[in-house]
Amino acid sequence: MNLRVKVGNFNLPTPVICASGTFGYGEELKGLVNFKNIGAITTKTITPQARAGNPPPRIYETEYGVINSIGLENPGLEGFLEEKLPMLVKLPVKSIISVGGFSQEDYEEIVKRLEDKKIEALEINLSCPNIKMKKMFSQNKELTYNLVKSLRALTKKTLIIKITPEIDDIVEIAKASKEAGADALSLVNTFFALAINIETKKPYLGSIHGGYSSRAIKPLALYKIWQVYKSVDIPIIGGGGIENTNDAIEFFLAGATAISIGTINLVYPNRATDIVKGLKDYMKRKKISDINELRGGMLA
Ligand SMILES: Cc1cc2nc3c(=O)[nH]c(=O)nc-3n(C[C@H](O)[C@H](O)[C@H](O)COP(=O)(O)O)c2cc1C
């Protein structure tokens, strides 16, 4: 039974990836998880300068999902290289470094510094706001194209572009990423969201609004992945609301090459292992010998 998948030139032992911001830098989860079943872990997004993030509270659980406004808290590029990367590369699991910034130069700086490091893949988090345009990078076709093109020239690593779902036409941004040289896409990041305490009349989050994740967004995310799969020939890491094996299978059927699990890691850090086991059971039951056969297999 084959569970290996390829995301660009990046070979993954299983198709289950732990999403950025929900798995720290890997080291924190040592002792709690079985790394063997994880295809790769994606680090928390790093930015050139260290960031303390947004004011608390920064996480609020609603009836159906979770709103977070962490605000890219991270140790910055130097802190990452000194404190996190040495431990990360020793873990028995592949890793993807999530790169963020507020200008094209920010992303370029990080990608240049990582080029000689022992890492195979970068995930470019285009949900960061461009300071000049006051928009997320992936909310604008030109910003996306220019950024990806410049990063492509700087790195031979697998370049995965993570796109916000908060756009009119996700296919347009996916196409711009591919044309500029992306190897793969990561879809989707969180949706904009707000929750208000009716007693205090104040928002629950310190920075008022945040990003919505977890099971509530699954059908919305699935639709975006299917839209892109139909129109752009590029591997997709699909995620958004995946909590169990059945959810994961839906994403493969909609066109994902690999899947990412996020918020559920905060509750069950070993969920990747449960999902891999469930995938094997499903494949056995359906007489599927290769997970890649499932991709785009929705009958419509
Ligand atoms: C607490 C928290 C922190 C996150 N931080 C990041 C981040 O730093 N970079 C990023 O690209 N996505 C970040 N995300 C988004 C997740 O990687 C994922 O794309 C999103 O939550 C949807 O997947 P899920 O519904 O499985 O959580 C974060 C999500 C959560 C819940």
The ligand as a Gaussian input file, in Angstrom:
#p B3LYP/6-31G(d) Opt

LIG

0 1
 C       -3.510000      29.240000      16.424000
 C       -3.266000      29.271000      14.944000
 C       -2.110000      29.874000      14.458000
 C       -1.857000      29.907000      13.079000
 N       -0.705000      30.488000      12.610000
 C       -0.417000      30.450000      11.269000
 C        0.811000      30.964000      10.762000
 O        1.679000      31.442000      11.491000
 N        1.021000      30.891000       9.425000
 C        0.115000      30.344000       8.554000
 O        0.358000      30.295000       7.347000
 N       -1.068000      29.846000       9.020000
 C       -1.333000      29.885000      10.335000
 N       -2.522000      29.354000      10.801000
 C       -3.478000      28.777000       9.832000
 C       -3.327000      27.251000       9.738000
 O       -2.050000      26.882000       9.290000
 C       -4.390000      26.656000       8.776000
 O       -4.125000      27.111000       7.470000
 C       -5.818000      27.071000       9.146000
 O       -5.987000      27.066000      10.543000
 C       -6.887000      26.171000       8.510000
 O       -6.722000      24.834000       8.883000
 P       -7.509000      24.149000      10.133000
 O       -8.963000      24.467000       9.974000
 O       -7.185000      22.708000      10.025000
 O       -6.935000      24.770000      11.371000
 C       -2.797000      29.333000      12.175000
 C       -3.952000      28.734000      12.680000
 C       -4.199000      28.684000      14.044000
 C       -5.455000      28.026000      14.551000

